[in-house]
Amino acid sequence: MAKKIQTKEELAANIEKAKIEISQGEHLVNQMRRGLSKAERNLRTNRLIQRGALLESMIKEPETLTNEQIKKMLQTAFRSAQATVREMADAFRAENAASAARQKSVNQAGNAN
């Protein structure tokens, strides 16, 4: 079957159609980027709230202290136990990475079946 040769007008119309599709695709990509950014902000906000709540649960009458006082307390606590805190954080990160690796292998094994 012979291929139909397009006219100049048909080619120009196809070019305009492709430009519109590209513009729509770029708009969709931008929407997705904004959605990802919003999701990341929401996760960070949730993490900050949860961790702030944990901190407040460990301080007697936290509402009577200023943010600067809380900051000084944390700096002192971390400074005096810096090595221990760093070691704990490293151990937790390793534990989380191992757990993620185990979960990944379980998921891959499940997908293979």
N, CA, C and O atoms as a printed pandas DataFrame, in Angstrom:
     atom_number atom_name residue_name chain_id  residue_number  x_coord  y_coord  z_coord
0              1         N          MET        A               1    0.852   -1.172    0.000
1              2        CA          MET        A               1    0.000    0.000    0.000
2              3         C          MET        A               1    0.892    1.227    0.000
3              4         O          MET        A               1    1.828    1.315    0.794
4              5         N          ALA        A               2    0.615    2.158   -0.867
5              6        CA          ALA        A               2    1.434    3.358   -1.005
6              7         C          ALA        A               2    1.129    4.340    0.117
7              8         O          ALA        A               2   -0.012    4.493    0.551
8              9         N          LYS        A               3    2.197    5.002    0.572
9             10        CA          LYS        A               3    2.053    5.984    1.637
10            11         C          LYS        A               3    1.540    7.288    1.045
11            12         O          LYS        A               3    2.022    7.743    0.008
12            13         N          LYS        A               4    0.551    7.888    1.717
13            14        CA          LYS        A               4   -0.043    9.126    1.235
14            15         C          LYS        A               4    0.923   10.274    1.484
15            16         O          LYS        A               4    1.447   10.421    2.588
16            17         N          ILE        A               5    1.155   11.065    0.485
17            18        CA          ILE        A               5    2.020   12.237    0.612
18            19         C          ILE        A               5    1.176   13.388    1.138
19            20         O          ILE        A               5    0.127   13.715    0.584
20            21         N          GLN        A               6    1.662   14.003    2.230
21            22        CA          GLN        A               6    0.913   15.088    2.845
22            23         C          GLN        A               6    1.189   16.404    2.125
23            24         O          GLN        A               6    2.276   16.646    1.599
24            25         N          THR        A               7    0.166   17.230    2.126
25            26        CA          THR        A               7    0.318   18.559    1.541
26            27         C          THR        A               7    0.999   19.483    2.546
27            28         O          THR        A               7    1.144   19.159    3.724
28            29         N          LYS        A               8    1.407   20.634    2.044
29            30        CA          LYS        A               8    2.050   21.625    2.902
30            31         C          LYS        A               8    1.112   22.039    4.036
31            32         O          LYS        A               8    1.552   22.210    5.173
32            33         N          GLU        A               9   -0.160   22.198    3.736
33            34        CA          GLU        A               9   -1.144   22.595    4.734
34            35         C          GLU        A               9   -1.331   21.513    5.791
35            36         O          GLU        A               9   -1.457   21.815    6.977
36            37         N          GLU        A              10   -1.350   20.252    5.361
37            38        CA          GLU        A              10   -1.499   19.145    6.305
38            39         C          GLU        A              10   -0.283   19.059    7.230
39            40         O          GLU        A              10   -0.421   18.833    8.432
40            41         N          LEU        A              11    0.904   19.241    6.656
41            42        CA          LEU        A              11    2.125   19.215    7.464
42            43         C          LEU        A              11    2.118   20.349    8.485
43            44         O          LEU        A              11    2.466   20.141    9.647
44            45         N          ALA        A              12    1.722   21.551    8.054
45            46        CA          ALA        A              12    1.667   22.697    8.959
46            47         C          ALA        A              12    0.656   22.444   10.076
47            48         O          ALA        A              12    0.911   22.785   11.231
48            49         N          ALA        A              13   -0.484   21.850    9.740
49            50        CA          ALA        A              13   -1.499   21.538   10.746
50            51         C          ALA        A              13   -0.967   20.498   11.738
51            52         O          ALA        A              13   -1.209   20.603   12.940
52            53         N          ASN        A              14   -0.244   19.499   11.232
53            54        CA          ASN        A              14    0.342   18.484   12.111
54            55         C          ASN        A              14    1.394   19.086   13.034
55            56         O          ASN        A              14    1.510   18.690   14.193
56            57         N          ILE        A              15    2.151   20.034   12.524
57            58        CA          ILE        A              15    3.149   20.714   13.356
58            59         C          ILE        A              15    2.453   21.473   14.480
59            60         O          ILE        A              15    2.881   21.402   15.632
60            61         N          GLU        A              16    1.392   22.193   14.159
61            62        CA          GLU        A              16    0.652   22.943   15.185
62            63         C          GLU        A              16    0.039   21.995   16.210
63            64         O          GLU        A              16    0.054   22.266   17.410
64            65         N          LYS        A              17   -0.500   20.885   15.723
65            66        CA          LYS        A              17   -1.078   19.888   16.627
66            67         C          LYS        A              17   -0.001   19.345   17.564
67            68         O          LYS        A              17   -0.246   19.189   18.760
68            69         N          ALA        A              18    1.183   19.057   17.036
69            70        CA          ALA        A              18    2.286   18.540   17.856
70            71         C          ALA        A              18    2.731   19.581   18.878
71            72         O          ALA        A              18    3.041   19.235   20.018
72            73         N          LYS        A              19    2.767   20.866   18.476
73            74        CA          LYS        A              19    3.149   21.931   19.406
74            75         C          LYS        A              19    2.167   22.012   20.572
75            76         O          LYS        A              19    2.568   22.197   21.721
76            77         N          ILE        A              20    0.884   21.874   20.268
77            78        CA          ILE        A              20   -0.147   21.900   21.302
78            79         C          ILE        A              20    0.033   20.709   22.249
79            80         O          ILE        A              20   -0.071   20.859   23.467
80            81         N          GLU        A              21    0.304   19.530   21.686
81            82        CA          GLU        A              21    0.514   18.341   22.511
82            83         C          GLU        A              21    1.745   18.505   23.408
83            84         O          GLU        A              21    1.730   18.101   24.571
84            85         N          ILE        A              22    2.800   19.094   22.864
85            86        CA          ILE        A              22    4.007   19.347   23.662
86            87         C          ILE        A              22    3.684   20.303   24.806
87            88         O          ILE        A              22    4.101   20.084   25.943
88            89         N          SER        A              23    2.939   21.367   24.500
89            90        CA          SER        A              23    2.563   22.335   25.527
90            91         C          SER        A              23    1.728   21.678   26.623
91            92         O          SER        A              23    1.931   21.934   27.810
92            93         N          GLN        A              24    0.793   20.834   26.212
93            94        CA          GLN        A              24   -0.033   20.126   27.193
94            95         C          GLN        A              24    0.808   19.177   28.034
95            96         O          GLN        A              24    0.592   19.056   29.240
96            97         N          GLY        A              25    1.761   18.507   27.406
97            98        CA          GLY        A              25    2.652   17.604   28.124
98            99         C          GLY        A              25    3.516   18.345   29.128
99           100         O          GLY        A              25    3.717   17.876   30.248
100          101         N          GLU        A              26    4.028   19.507   28.727
101          102        CA          GLU        A              26    4.833   20.318   29.635
102          103         C          GLU        A              26    3.983   20.786   30.824
103          104         O          GLU        A              26    4.450   20.810   31.962
104          105         N          HIS        A              27    2.743   21.154   30.543
105          106        CA          HIS        A              27    1.832   21.585   31.609
106          107         C          HIS        A              27    1.585   20.435   32.591
107          108         O          HIS        A              27    1.578   20.636   33.806
108          109         N          LEU        A              28    1.383   19.227   32.050
109          110        CA          LEU        A              28    1.154   18.056   32.895
110          111         C          LEU        A              28    2.381   17.758   33.754
111          112         O          LEU        A              28    2.248   17.449   34.939
112          113         N          VAL        A              29    3.572   17.849   33.166
113          114        CA          VAL        A              29    4.812   17.625   33.923
114          115         C          VAL        A              29    4.924   18.647   35.050
115          116         O          VAL        A              29    5.276   18.292   36.175
116          117         N          ASN        A              30    4.628   19.909   34.759
117          118        CA          ASN        A              30    4.681   20.949   35.788
118          119         C          ASN        A              30    3.681   20.682   36.906
119          120         O          ASN        A              30    3.989   20.895   38.079
120          121         N          GLN        A              31    2.495   20.218   36.552
121          122        CA          GLN        A              31    1.491   19.869   37.564
122          123         C          GLN        A              31    2.002   18.748   38.459
123          124         O          GLN        A              31    1.837   18.790   39.678
124          125         N          MET        A              32    2.618   17.754   37.850
125          126        CA          MET        A              32    3.142   16.625   38.611
126          127         C          MET        A              32    4.276   17.072   39.529
127          128         O          MET        A              32    4.372   16.610   40.666
128          129         N          ARG        A              33    5.129   17.960   39.048
129          130        CA          ARG        A              33    6.222   18.477   39.877
130          131         C          ARG        A              33    5.671   19.239   41.078
131          132         O          ARG        A              33    6.163   19.098   42.198
132          133         N          ARG        A              34    4.629   20.061   40.825
133          134        CA          ARG        A              34    4.022   20.799   41.937
134          135         C          ARG        A              34    3.395   19.834   42.947
135          136         O          ARG        A              34    3.495   20.039   44.156
136          137         N          GLY        A              35    2.753   18.790   42.444
137          138        CA          GLY        A              35    2.157   17.789   43.326
138          139         C          GLY        A              35    3.213   17.072   44.153
139          140         O          GLY        A              35    3.017   16.831   45.344
140          141         N          LEU        A              36    4.329   16.732   43.527
141          142        CA          LEU        A              36    5.423   16.076   44.254
142          143         C          LEU        A              36    5.992   17.005   45.314
143          144         O          LEU        A              36    6.266   16.580   46.437
144          145         N          SER        A              37    6.170   18.262   44.961
145          146        CA          SER        A              37    6.695   19.246   45.904
146          147         C          SER        A              37    5.742   19.400   47.093
147          148         O          SER        A              37    6.179   19.479   48.241
148          149         N          LYS        A              38    4.458   19.441   46.812
149          150        CA          LYS        A              38    3.466   19.574   47.887
150          151         C          LYS        A              38    3.487   18.345   48.790
151          152         O          LYS        A              38    3.418   18.466   50.013
152          153         N          ALA        A              39    3.581   17.168   48.187
153          154        CA          ALA        A              39    3.625   15.935   48.979
154          155         C          ALA        A              39    4.862   15.916   49.872
155          156         O          ALA        A              39    4.788   15.511   51.032
156          157         N          GLU        A              40    5.996   16.352   49.332
157          158        CA          GLU        A              40    7.225   16.397   50.128
158          159         C          GLU        A              40    7.091   17.394   51.284
159          160         O          GLU        A              40    7.536   17.116   52.398
160          161         N          ARG        A              41    6.482   18.547   51.021
161          162        CA          ARG        A              41    6.251   19.535   52.093
162          163         C          ARG        A              41    5.341   18.962   53.168
163          164         O          ARG        A              41    5.587   19.146   54.360
164          165         N          ASN        A              42    4.286   18.265   52.744
165          166        CA          ASN        A              42    3.356   17.664   53.703
166          167         C          ASN        A              42    4.051   16.623   54.572
167          168         O          ASN        A              42    3.822   16.562   55.780
168          169         N          LEU        A              43    4.905   15.801   53.948
169          170        CA          LEU        A              43    5.644   14.802   54.722
170          171         C          LEU        A              43    6.562   15.477   55.733
171          172         O          LEU        A              43    6.650   15.044   56.882
172          173         N          ARG        A              44    7.246   16.538   55.305
173          174        CA          ARG        A              44    8.161   17.247   56.201
174          175         C          ARG        A              44    7.375   17.880   57.360
175          176         O          ARG        A              44    7.783   17.784   58.517
176          177         N          THR        A              45    6.261   18.519   57.042
177          178        CA          THR        A              45    5.432   19.146   58.074
178          179         C          THR        A              45    4.972   18.105   59.085
179          180         O          THR        A              45    5.035   18.333   60.294
180          181         N          ASN        A              46    4.508   16.962   58.586
181          182        CA          ASN        A              46    4.045   15.900   59.470
182          183         C          ASN        A              46    5.191   15.411   60.359
183          184         O          ASN        A              46    5.004   15.199   61.557
184          185         N          ARG        A              47    6.377   15.233   59.769
185          186        CA          ARG        A              47    7.539   14.783   60.543
186          187         C          ARG        A              47    7.900   15.800   61.623
187          188         O          ARG        A              47    8.175   15.426   62.763
188          189         N          LEU        A              48    7.900   17.084   61.267
189          190        CA          LEU        A              48    8.234   18.122   62.243
190          191         C          LEU        A              48    7.234   18.156   63.398
191          192         O          LEU        A              48    7.618   18.311   64.557
192          193         N          ILE        A              49    5.975   18.012   63.079
193          194        CA          ILE        A              49    4.938   18.015   64.114
194          195         C          ILE        A              49    5.107   16.817   65.040
195          196         O          ILE        A              49    5.051   16.955   66.262
196          197         N          GLN        A              50    5.315   15.640   64.453
197          198        CA          GLN        A              50    5.472   14.439   65.277
198          199         C          GLN        A              50    6.700   14.537   66.169
199          200         O          GLN        A              50    6.647   14.179   67.345
200          201         N          ARG        A              51    7.800   15.019   65.613
201          202        CA          ARG        A              51    9.028   15.098   66.404
202          203         C          ARG        A              51    8.936   16.194   67.459
203          204         O          ARG        A              51    9.474   16.048   68.557
204          205         N          GLY        A              52    8.271   17.267   67.137
205          206        CA          GLY        A              52    8.048   18.309   68.140
206          207         C          GLY        A              52    7.196   17.794   69.279
207          208         O          GLY        A              52    7.431   18.120   70.443
208          209         N          ALA        A              53    6.199   16.983   68.935
209          210        CA          ALA        A              53    5.337   16.396   69.967
210          211         C          ALA        A              53    6.140   15.437   70.847
211          212         O          ALA        A              53    5.940   15.389   72.061
212          213         N          LEU        A              54    7.043   14.679   70.235
213          214        CA          LEU        A              54    7.899   13.783   71.023
214          215         C          LEU        A              54    8.756   14.582   72.003
215          216         O          LEU        A              54    8.882   14.220   73.173
216          217         N          LEU        A              55    9.334   15.659   71.516
217          218        CA          LEU        A              55   10.174   16.499   72.373
218          219         C          LEU        A              55    9.345   17.058   73.529
219          220         O          LEU        A              55    9.761   16.982   74.685
220          221         N          GLU        A              56    8.197   17.608   73.226
221          222        CA          GLU        A              56    7.356   18.193   74.272
222          223         C          GLU        A              56    6.904   17.150   75.285
223          224         O          GLU        A              56    6.710   17.467   76.459
224          225         N          SER        A              57    6.736   15.915   74.844
225          226        CA          SER        A              57    6.296   14.877   75.776
226          227         C          SER        A              57    7.379   14.527   76.786
227          228         O          SER        A              57    7.093   13.914   77.815
228          229         N          MET        A              58    8.619   14.910   76.502
229          230        CA          MET        A              58    9.732   14.575   77.392
230          231         C          MET        A              58   10.160   15.739   78.289
231          232         O          MET        A              58   11.079   15.599   79.097
232          233         N          ILE        A              59    9.499   16.875   78.148
233          234        CA          ILE        A              59    9.847   18.052   78.942
234          235         C          ILE        A              59    8.655   18.411   79.821
235          236         O          ILE        A              59    7.520   18.499   79.353
236          237         N          LYS        A              60    8.935   18.613   81.085
237          238        CA          LYS        A              60    7.873   18.995   82.013
238          239         C          LYS        A              60    7.467   20.442   81.730
239          240         O          LYS        A              60    8.318   21.329   81.659
240          241         N          GLU        A              61    6.187   20.667   81.572
241          242        CA          GLU        A              61    5.607   21.986   81.309
242          243         C          GLU        A              61    6.341   22.726   80.183
243          244         O          GLU        A              61    6.893   23.803   80.410
244          245         N          PRO        A              62    6.350   22.159   78.983
245          246        CA          PRO        A              62    7.091   22.770   77.874
246          247         C          PRO        A              62    6.547   24.144   77.467
247          248         O          PRO        A              62    7.279   24.965   76.916
248          249         N          GLU        A              63    5.278   24.386   77.737
249          250        CA          GLU        A              63    4.687   25.676   77.351
250          251         C          GLU        A              63    5.261   26.841   78.150
251          252         O          GLU        A              63    5.097   27.996   77.758
252          253         N          THR        A              64    5.932   26.551   79.267
253          254        CA          THR        A              64    6.518   27.624   80.082
254          255         C          THR        A              64    7.923   28.011   79.617
255          256         O          THR        A              64    8.516   28.951   80.146
256          257         N          LEU        A              65    8.455   27.287   78.630
257          258        CA          LEU        A              65    9.806   27.556   78.125
258          259         C          LEU        A              65    9.738   28.232   76.758
259          260         O          LEU        A              65    8.812   27.996   75.983
260          261         N          THR        A              66   10.728   29.073   76.475
261          262        CA          THR        A              66   10.800   29.713   75.161
262          263         C          THR        A              66   11.502   28.779   74.181
263          264         O          THR        A              66   12.151   27.812   74.581
264          265         N          ASN        A              67   11.364   29.079   72.900
265          266        CA          ASN        A              67   12.054   28.297   71.877
266          267         C          ASN        A              67   13.571   28.357   72.084
267          268         O          ASN        A              67   14.269   27.362   71.889
268          269         N          GLU        A              68   14.069   29.518   72.476
269          270        CA          GLU        A              68   15.509   29.667   72.710
270          271         C          GLU        A              68   15.960   28.778   73.868
271          272         O          GLU        A              68   17.033   28.179   73.810
272          273         N          GLN        A              69   15.155   28.692   74.902
273          274        CA          GLN        A              69   15.504   27.830   76.038
274          275         C          GLN        A              69   15.503   26.352   75.631
275          276         O          GLN        A              69   16.382   25.589   76.032
276          277         N          ILE        A              70   14.521   25.966   74.842
277          278        CA          ILE        A              70   14.465   24.586   74.350
278          279         C          ILE        A              70   15.702   24.303   73.496
279          280         O          ILE        A              70   16.322   23.246   73.616
280          281         N          LYS        A              71   16.053   25.260   72.632
281          282        CA          LYS        A              71   17.233   25.095   71.778
282          283         C          LYS        A              71   18.490   24.896   72.627
283          284         O          LYS        A              71   19.303   24.020   72.331
284          285         N          LYS        A              72   18.654   25.698   73.676
285          286        CA          LYS        A              72   19.826   25.573   74.551
286          287         C          LYS        A              72   19.839   24.216   75.255
287          288         O          LYS        A              72   20.894   23.602   75.414
288          289         N          MET        A              73   18.662   23.755   75.673
289          290        CA          MET        A              73   18.577   22.441   76.311
290          291         C          MET        A              73   19.023   21.342   75.346
291          292         O          MET        A              73   19.784   20.449   75.719
292          293         N          LEU        A              74   18.553   21.414   74.128
293          294        CA          LEU        A              74   18.915   20.402   73.128
294          295         C          LEU        A              74   20.402   20.460   72.792
295          296         O          LEU        A              74   21.061   19.426   72.681
296          297         N          GLN        A              75   20.930   21.680   72.631
297          298        CA          GLN        A              75   22.350   21.818   72.348
298          299         C          GLN        A              75   23.189   21.210   73.464
299          300         O          GLN        A              75   24.172   20.516   73.202
300          301         N          THR        A              76   22.806   21.467   74.690
301          302        CA          THR        A              76   23.538   20.915   75.838
302          303         C          THR        A              76   23.428   19.396   75.861
303          304         O          THR        A              76   24.425   18.702   76.064
304          305         N          ALA        A              77   22.240   18.887   75.657
305          306        CA          ALA        A              77   22.031   17.442   75.680
306          307         C          ALA        A              77   22.837   16.764   74.572
307          308         O          ALA        A              77   23.475   15.738   74.808
308          309         N          PHE        A              78   22.810   17.325   73.384
309          310        CA          PHE        A              78   23.523   16.710   72.270
310          311         C          PHE        A              78   25.035   16.874   72.405
311          312         O          PHE        A              78   25.798   15.992   72.012
312          313         N          ARG        A              79   25.454   17.977   72.948
313          314        CA          ARG        A              79   26.886   18.212   73.116
314          315         C          ARG        A              79   27.470   17.230   74.123
315          316         O          ARG        A              79   28.549   16.678   73.905
316          317         N          SER        A              80   26.761   17.012   75.222
317          318        CA          SER        A              80   27.278   16.138   76.276
318          319         C          SER        A              80   27.203   14.666   75.883
319          320         O          SER        A              80   27.953   13.847   76.414
320          321         N          ALA        A              81   26.320   14.323   74.972
321          322        CA          ALA        A              81   26.166   12.932   74.562
322          323         C          ALA        A              81   26.346   12.782   73.059
323          324         O          ALA        A              81   25.758   11.897   72.438
324          325         N          GLN        A              82   27.162   13.654   72.483
325          326        CA          GLN        A              82   27.279   13.722   71.025
326          327         C          GLN        A              82   27.675   12.390   70.400
327          328         O          GLN        A              82   27.043   11.953   69.438
328          329         N          ALA        A              83   28.706   11.739   70.926
329          330        CA          ALA        A              83   29.158   10.477   70.344
330          331         C          ALA        A              83   28.074    9.416   70.433
331          332         O          ALA        A              83   27.842    8.678   69.476
332          333         N          THR        A              84   27.415    9.339   71.574
333          334        CA          THR        A              84   26.365    8.342   71.763
334          335         C          THR        A              84   25.203    8.592   70.809
335          336         O          THR        A              84   24.687    7.658   70.194
336          337         N          VAL        A              85   24.796    9.835   70.687
337          338        CA          VAL        A              85   23.686   10.176   69.797
338          339         C          VAL        A              85   24.063    9.865   68.349
339          340         O          VAL        A              85   23.255    9.303   67.610
340          341         N          ARG        A              86   25.269   10.220   67.939
341          342        CA          ARG        A              86   25.720    9.956   66.575
342          343         C          ARG        A              86   25.738    8.449   66.307
343          344         O          ARG        A              86   25.303    7.998   65.248
344          345         N          GLU        A              87   26.245    7.671   67.273
345          346        CA          GLU        A              87   26.288    6.220   67.119
346          347         C          GLU        A              87   24.877    5.639   67.019
347          348         O          GLU        A              87   24.622    4.744   66.214
348          349         N          MET        A              88   23.973    6.153   67.837
349          350        CA          MET        A              88   22.590    5.677   67.795
350          351         C          MET        A              88   21.964    5.994   66.444
351          352         O          MET        A              88   21.310    5.142   65.843
352          353         N          ALA        A              89   22.165    7.218   65.967
353          354        CA          ALA        A              89   21.596    7.620   64.676
354          355         C          ALA        A              89   22.158    6.746   63.553
355          356         O          ALA        A              89   21.414    6.318   62.670
356          357         N          ASP        A              90   23.464    6.479   63.581
357          358        CA          ASP        A              90   24.081    5.617   62.569
358          359         C          ASP        A              90   23.504    4.204   62.633
359          360         O          ASP        A              90   23.230    3.592   61.600
360          361         N          ALA        A              91   23.321    3.692   63.844
361          362        CA          ALA        A              91   22.757    2.348   64.010
362          363         C          ALA        A              91   21.316    2.294   63.502
363          364         O          ALA        A              91   20.916    1.329   62.850
364          365         N          PHE        A              92   20.543    3.331   63.806
365          366        CA          PHE        A              92   19.153    3.375   63.328
366          367         C          PHE        A              92   19.102    3.450   61.802
367          368         O          PHE        A              92   18.273    2.790   61.175
368          369         N          ARG        A              93   19.984    4.251   61.205
369          370        CA          ARG        A              93   20.019    4.353   59.739
370          371         C          ARG        A              93   20.356    3.000   59.111
371          372         O          ARG        A              93   19.739    2.602   58.123
372          373         N          ALA        A              94   21.341    2.290   59.688
373          374        CA          ALA        A              94   21.717    0.977   59.177
374          375         C          ALA        A              94   20.551   -0.008   59.326
375          376         O          ALA        A              94   20.279   -0.806   58.429
376          377         N          GLU        A              95   19.880    0.063   60.456
377          378        CA          GLU        A              95   18.715   -0.797   60.692
378          379         C          GLU        A              95   17.621   -0.512   59.673
379          380         O          GLU        A              95   17.011   -1.439   59.140
380          381         N          ASN        A              96   17.369    0.769   59.398
381          382        CA          ASN        A              96   16.342    1.154   58.422
382          383         C          ASN        A              96   16.718    0.693   57.019
383          384         O          ASN        A              96   15.860    0.224   56.270
384          385         N          ALA        A              97   17.994    0.821   56.656
385          386        CA          ALA        A              97   18.450    0.396   55.327
386          387         C          ALA        A              97   18.308   -1.118   55.179
387          388         O          ALA        A              97   17.882   -1.601   54.131
388          389         N          ALA        A              98   18.662   -1.865   56.221
389          390        CA          ALA        A              98   18.531   -3.324   56.175
390          391         C          ALA        A              98   17.068   -3.721   56.059
391          392         O          ALA        A              98   16.726   -4.636   55.309
392          393         N          SER        A              99   16.211   -3.041   56.794
393          394        CA          SER        A              99   14.778   -3.330   56.738
394          395         C          SER        A              99   14.222   -3.035   55.340
395          396         O          SER        A              99   13.417   -3.801   54.810
396          397         N          ALA        A             100   14.657   -1.927   54.754
397          398        CA          ALA        A             100   14.205   -1.571   53.402
398          399         C          ALA        A             100   14.694   -2.600   52.388
399          400         O          ALA        A             100   13.960   -2.955   51.466
400          401         N          ALA        A             101   15.934   -3.086   52.550
401          402        CA          ALA        A             101   16.476   -4.095   51.643
402          403         C          ALA        A             101   15.703   -5.402   51.767
403          404         O          ALA        A             101   15.403   -6.050   50.765
404          405         N          ARG        A             102   15.379   -5.790   53.009
405          406        CA          ARG        A             102   14.580   -7.012   53.216
406          407         C          ARG        A             102   13.209   -6.870   52.566
407          408         O          ARG        A             102   12.729   -7.796   51.912
408          409         N          GLN        A             103   12.585   -5.716   52.744
409          410        CA          GLN        A             103   11.255   -5.493   52.166
410          411         C          GLN        A             103   11.318   -5.524   50.646
411          412         O          GLN        A             103   10.414   -6.048   49.995
412          413         N          LYS        A             104   12.373   -4.970   50.083
413          414        CA          LYS        A             104   12.532   -4.958   48.624
414          415         C          LYS        A             104   12.669   -6.380   48.102
415          416         O          LYS        A             104   12.061   -6.725   47.088
416          417         N          SER        A             105   13.464   -7.218   48.782
417          418        CA          SER        A             105   13.642   -8.597   48.324
418          419         C          SER        A             105   12.341   -9.386   48.467
419          420         O          SER        A             105   12.039  -10.236   47.629
420          421         N          VAL        A             106   11.571   -9.112   49.521
421          422        CA          VAL        A             106   10.272   -9.770   49.693
422          423         C          VAL        A             106    9.333   -9.358   48.561
423          424         O          VAL        A             106    8.625  -10.195   48.000
424          425         N          ASN        A             107    9.329   -8.069   48.227
425          426        CA          ASN        A             107    8.470   -7.580   47.139
426          427         C          ASN        A             107    8.879   -8.181   45.808
427          428         O          ASN        A             107    8.027   -8.568   45.008
428          429         N          GLN        A             108   10.196   -8.260   45.566
429          430        CA          GLN        A             108   10.673   -8.836   44.303
430          431         C          GLN        A             108   10.335  -10.314   44.219
431          432         O          GLN        A             108    9.966  -10.799   43.150
432          433         N          ALA        A             109   10.455  -11.041   45.328
433          434        CA          ALA        A             109   10.112  -12.461   45.348
434          435         C          ALA        A             109    8.618  -12.640   45.089
435          436         O          ALA        A             109    8.208  -13.566   44.389
436          437         N          GLY        A             110    7.819  -11.757   45.654
437          438        CA          GLY        A             110    6.371  -11.830   45.440
438          439         C          GLY        A             110    5.990  -11.530   44.002
439          440         O          GLY        A             110    5.052  -12.125   43.472
440          441         N          ASN        A             111    6.712  -10.610   43.363
441          442        CA          ASN        A             111    6.440  -10.263   41.969
442          443         C          ASN        A             111    6.905  -11.352   41.017
443          444         O          ASN        A             111    6.365  -11.476   39.918
444          445         N          ALA        A             112    7.901  -12.147   41.417
445          446        CA          ALA        A             112    8.435  -13.192   40.564
446          447         C          ALA        A             112    7.471  -14.374   40.456
447          448         O          ALA        A             112    7.483  -15.128   39.484
448          449         N          ASN        A             113    6.632  -14.507   41.496
449          450        CA          ASN        A             113    5.688  -15.651   41.485
450          451         C          ASN        A             113    4.493  -15.329   40.718
451          452         O          ASN        A             113    3.593  -16.161   40.598
